Amino acid sequence: MADSYRYRCGECGHRTAWGSESQGEQAIETHYAHRHPHIAPGGVVEFRKGSSGCGSGCLIALGIVVLLLIIASRH
């Protein structure tokens, strides 16, 4: 994904927009140059895993619910 990275400033909590890794690095370096000129860039890198909030655990739970509904409808 091209928009999977967001950087958070270690000094003030500023967050960059979601983007590529290189875009995020450039944005946080620019932020530090303007807001914290004598401090080396630091902070946290956030990684967005996907656009869907439902992973494999959700899929398994949904499958179990459907199976229970099928069993219940036969009795």
Secondary structure, DSSP 8 states (H G I E B T S, - for coil): -TT-EEEEETTT--B--SB-HHHHHHHHHHHHHHH-TTS---EEEEE---S-S--HHHHHHHHHHHHHHHHHHH-
